[in-house]
Amino acid sequence: MAERSLLESFLSCHVCSETFRDPVSLSCSHNFCSSCLKKFWEQAGNKNCPICKRKSSKDPLVNFTLKELADSFAERQRTSSPEMAKEKEKEKEEVLCDKHPEIPSLFCEDEQRAVCPVCEFSLHQTHKVVPVEQAVSDLKEQLKSDLKSLQDKKDKYKQVEETYNEMSEHSKKQLLSTERQIRAEFNKIHQFLKEEEESRLAALREEEEQKGKTISREMKRIQEQISSLSDSICAVEEDLQKHNVPFLSSYKATQTRARAQSSLSDPQLVSGALIDVAKHLGNLSFRVWEKMKEKVHFSPVILDPNTANRWLHLSDDLTSVRHGDTNQQLPDNPERNTKYVTVLGSEGFSSGKHSWEVEVGDHPFWTIGLVKESVDRKGKRSALPKYGVWCLLHDSGEYIDVVGKTVRVKKSLQRIRVQLDYDMGEVSFYNPEDMTHICTHRDTFTEKLFPYFYIGEAGDAKTSDIKVCQTEISL
């Protein structure tokens, strides 16, 4: 088979790639079909050799020896198996140049297509042309690189898809948990309102009962006076019906009694006998709300669970946080802090003055303060202003300020007061027990700032939870 391919190559014209038909030889010893060479020269406009490009100084001569060999080989080809002939014909149909009967063995990078030697010589002399094998190898490497890029891009999309699936599942859990807590809070409020309603209705009934007793008592006294007066009136009327001597003997006693009763003061209605409706209804909602202060608490900072690192566990009311022993299965949403064990407040500040207190107890490792909204939540950073962090750090009894300098305090701080004056560009820290100033950092704020909490492991400390202190409600 190798010998056959070699012979076929030797007996093939370099222009048409077919077995020689009337082969002629040039002075450079290259051979071509007579008709193919003539057509090539007509298209090229010169008489250069299609292979070596040397100019032919003489007319081509018929190569009888080559013609005899070519004719013999062509005859054997015709008598070979039909299947092989068919396959060979199919291969030729697939690879022949669309302009010349030549196998495209070159690739034009300028026009990005395969060309045959005839095309290259006549149409692509000024173009960058390379062998097909080299072009295929280079382009396949490029395509492999493109394939890798596509696969990487697909992997990224699948990763985001998986995160969205995690977020969807987590959102369902959030729904159930939040519904439960809302119902629990409203049940407390409903219970308080029900008890308050019953208490106020009982007070109303009690007052009505007391006022009713007062009226009954007064009415009984009035009725007794009416009865006594009625008796006196009857006695006077009876005496007036008597004649001389009987009248004279009884009138004095009747008159004395009548005059005594007539001299009595007129009856007066008792004030306050009616129910004090105003006391029961006046500002009712406000007074109930005022009483609810004992049941309702306000926290100036609410922690945002969607920003919490997976190691951090938040309380149900979102006011305290601790470093847990388990890494929770939480979605890697854009807001979540993944590099450090931090959590942010749910509300940011872009103007005005704000303050809150944080109970730290004897917790050995924490960082408390503020961060800008665009702070890097996924990568490596330090708790310094240049990274958008303005905090006070505590590490096993040592306090470090915003710019990394050690701060001296009189005694271990149990609470920290964080104070922000956004417009003045100040972040300050105080000991709320006596408002002793710890440190202040001045800066220019250009975006929204959020409360920031970094919580390390509590170890053997009594305080495991860092808690935002509640404040009194002003009405």
Steps between C-alpha positions, in 0.01 A plus 500: 500500500789735579661415164169568326466841667857590410445399137172687487670812634784466245253463209270788610497848347567774760236723342198270464614224744387241246711234327700663220327551168751580221773594749756764404827591673641846569868590504482490883404126466147547646224317315139604432209407277535696180151650525539581871827684444356697212195604706718591797724723286196672353365581845836604642594715201853360492686175430639427844504150643195449727724329758839672511391823327802488263438655160499245220741597226389233257174350391404194706592163355275192498627246754423171318641279776283665762200485265539125460524447873203728566281332239585157644422611853172663393393178329571297817304758701199458276508123537538511882207431737193730462493557872852641508429711193185634661679582826782668314253704298319602819826615660584705194153657497544601861841660478531653153536877465179674399687691226759250376524119485762511773510384862500807733829449679537858623306733731466874441492672840388830346186347346474216753452221244683207347654558157684287242849579364348651186285738709797583716715582200241702312284660772676489838862599433469804730308310769631307795474135396599196707471123446156357578645268764657791688182710471284211623735441793505870597126545456421186697712635786305824482174309494612290796570824687155629399348172616677536835366854533149380420526218751631740766219743423245218520645390835462856630140514385431161659661621822274806501204274422588281798528809721158615383361156584656526845357850539156376396508217754636730770231756418232236566659425837515873574130525415399228744730623776399864461131411486539306823673787676250758372213289626672455835554876537144581404370230733682680782345829393157340459528345845602832652215684326251232603608522862499880485152495347367273773668712768346821370156342458523368858593851624202641310265244656645561847444875469148444378436277799639758746308783340188287505542440874541873561184581309309222680616630837398855419169389359426301814570807715280717276224243511518496881466879506212487255325244722555715810373809323201309376417401856532860619280621217232247593519607866456866408212420268333294775535784753352742256189283491455505876262733691578746772609314812651191331690728262640710781616196689704351209600778266807605700682165458403477137617856434834443675568188294397670177715803565800284594475311174440814297817651641710217366731590210381416153627169364809522273615260230835336575774597252689227316213258502544429129772285347814695409485411131782740415730317739435172320499621141724806506827433308425132540731383218781727618475384862495137386804565279672678789444197716637280220844654554550235763434233238655667192873557456688712249846422363682779313683240291348186348746242365454388140509118479560518124844654569602259779798268455409131518670460839286768660171420673247781550226519763135482391454874559818575298662703778777265614759279330746230600775298334353150472659157488338408170540639149142559388383413151420848368494622138792710379282798408678827407426664837648221711843537667689182416865577572462625860259418784311827470141621482361844412207700624189498284474880475769728363559870563580770245439810714432621853606381846453142621611302803454159659649295780634148480535266797829309467548372857821299531498377141870470402492590130274743315505795262217756504436810292393597150581403141416654165234330290746396225743328741646177358294221654670210322872581485785579733511839675597664830288694751642834390346816348676445166291184464183685605500378864485726809505278808624439854670161540539294817743209519545327837497818710667730247300774328607627156355810336396572142852549366655205686637678810462356850253690721538516878187459715459520878320167523369226279204623296172314544312720255602710202315804373543562127422853385483620139478858379482442127490863392798593720685184390556363850487148645544494880507234771410549869463306824126553562533442875651846549522619133879483513636573154699213348592625154371698201591476132423774248451426135299600194210264436374468144261207524260331738652356821376186677552379859773232501563206733792254487460217753778258593466182703400559864706212642455478879354851535165544675378723219452312177248737338572855389172687545362834380352672806135602492396859566204666668209584274415869496133579452 
